[in-house]
Amino acid sequence: MNASEILMAVLKDLAVQIPSIIAIIACLILAIVRWKSHPRVSLVLLIGLLLLLIHEFAFAVVYASVPDLIIKSANDVDRATVSRNVNIALAVTYNCLEVVPFVLFLIAIFMGRRKTENAAV
């Protein structure tokens, strides 16, 4: 794949992600607006959202370029197996790294909560 084909693949992948990217940007704006009333929660949320946004762009590039680099180095007999293994490895890596922002979201949701004396169990 040449550079223009990789760029087109990245743009196509990002086009599919437009609804998610818009939602992330909207949440970023809301976190910034709420900064004064909840600065710690907003900070943790902003970090998580920025990581998620970077994740979207980074993996668009990774999926457009890495598989072809690895698969074309394999011989013809092993190409199907290498292709399957590369895609599995990328999918596992994608999902493992996507956990980090979601952990930050959960931390932001529950941080700064006050304990009540008569909390329902």
Secondary structure per residue as TSV (DSSP state, phi and psi in degrees):
chain	resnum	aa	ss	phi	psi
A	1	M	-	360.0	132.1
A	2	N	-	-89.2	176.6
A	3	A	H	-62.0	-38.5
A	4	S	H	-70.0	-34.5
A	5	E	H	-68.4	-38.7
A	6	I	H	-64.4	-43.9
A	7	L	H	-60.6	-42.9
A	8	M	H	-64.2	-39.4
A	9	A	H	-65.2	-40.3
A	10	V	H	-63.4	-45.6
A	11	L	H	-63.8	-38.6
A	12	K	H	-64.0	-43.3
A	13	D	H	-64.8	-40.5
A	14	L	H	-67.7	-34.3
A	15	A	H	-62.1	-37.4
A	16	V	H	-67.0	-30.0
A	17	Q	T	-88.3	2.8
A	18	I	H	-53.9	-45.6
A	19	P	H	-59.2	-41.6
A	20	S	H	-66.4	-41.4
A	21	I	H	-64.6	-41.1
A	22	I	H	-63.3	-42.6
A	23	A	H	-63.8	-41.1
A	24	I	H	-63.6	-44.3
A	25	I	H	-63.6	-40.9
A	26	A	H	-62.1	-41.8
A	27	C	H	-66.6	-37.1
A	28	L	H	-59.5	-45.0
A	29	I	H	-62.6	-44.4
A	30	L	H	-63.6	-38.4
A	31	A	H	-66.0	-37.9
A	32	I	H	-68.0	-40.7
A	33	V	H	-63.1	-37.1
A	34	R	T	-86.4	3.7
A	35	W	T	-54.8	-45.8
A	36	K	T	-63.6	-38.3
A	37	S	T	-82.9	-26.7
A	38	H	-	-142.0	72.9
A	39	P	H	-65.9	-40.8
A	40	R	H	-68.1	-45.0
A	41	V	H	-63.3	-42.9
A	42	S	H	-63.1	-39.0
A	43	L	H	-63.8	-47.7
A	44	V	H	-62.5	-41.7
A	45	L	H	-64.3	-43.7
A	46	L	H	-60.3	-43.1
A	47	I	H	-61.5	-46.6
A	48	G	H	-61.3	-43.6
A	49	L	H	-66.1	-40.9
A	50	L	H	-64.8	-40.7
A	51	L	H	-61.9	-40.0
A	52	L	H	-66.2	-39.9
A	53	L	H	-65.7	-44.4
A	54	I	H	-61.6	-40.7
A	55	H	H	-57.6	-44.6
A	56	E	H	-59.7	-48.5
A	57	F	H	-70.3	-42.1
A	58	A	H	-63.2	-44.1
A	59	F	H	-76.1	-20.7
A	60	A	H	-63.0	-42.0
A	61	V	H	-69.6	-43.9
A	62	V	H	-61.3	-49.3
A	63	Y	H	-65.1	-27.3
A	64	A	H	-80.3	-25.2
A	65	S	H	-117.6	-42.1
A	66	V	H	-64.6	-48.1
A	67	P	H	-56.0	-44.2
A	68	D	H	-65.2	-37.8
A	69	L	H	-61.7	-42.0
A	70	I	H	-78.6	-43.8
A	71	I	H	-66.8	-38.8
A	72	K	T	-70.8	-16.4
A	73	S	T	-81.0	-13.2
A	74	A	S	-81.7	152.4
A	75	N	-	-74.6	165.7
A	76	D	T	-59.9	-34.2
A	77	V	T	-68.4	-39.8
A	78	D	T	-94.3	0.0
A	79	R	H	-58.8	-42.8
A	80	A	H	-65.5	-41.9
A	81	T	H	-66.4	-44.4
A	82	V	H	-62.3	-42.2
A	83	S	H	-59.9	-46.9
A	84	R	H	-62.0	-44.8
A	85	N	H	-67.1	-38.3
A	86	V	H	-64.2	-44.7
A	87	N	H	-65.3	-38.0
A	88	I	H	-65.5	-45.6
A	89	A	H	-62.2	-41.2
A	90	L	H	-66.8	-40.7
A	91	A	H	-64.4	-42.5
A	92	V	H	-65.2	-44.0
A	93	T	H	-62.1	-44.4
A	94	Y	H	-55.8	-50.6
A	95	N	H	-70.5	-36.7
A	96	C	H	-65.3	-40.6
A	97	L	H	-74.8	-24.9
A	98	E	H	-72.7	-18.5
A	99	V	H	-65.5	-36.1
A	100	V	H	-55.9	-52.3
A	101	P	H	-61.0	-36.5
A	102	F	H	-68.7	-32.8
A	103	V	H	-64.6	-41.4
A	104	L	H	-63.6	-36.7
A	105	F	H	-62.9	-43.8
A	106	L	H	-64.2	-40.5
A	107	I	H	-60.4	-44.7
A	108	A	H	-63.1	-37.6
A	109	I	H	-63.1	-42.0
A	110	F	H	-100.7	-4.5
A	111	M	T	-77.9	146.8
A	112	G	T	75.2	11.6
A	113	R	-	-77.5	137.7
A	114	R	-	-91.4	141.4
A	115	K	-	-78.4	137.3
A	116	T	-	-101.6	151.3
A	117	E	T	-68.7	-38.8
A	118	N	T	-109.6	52.3
A	119	A	-	-68.8	137.7
A	120	A	-	-72.7	140.7
A	121	V	-	-101.1	360.0
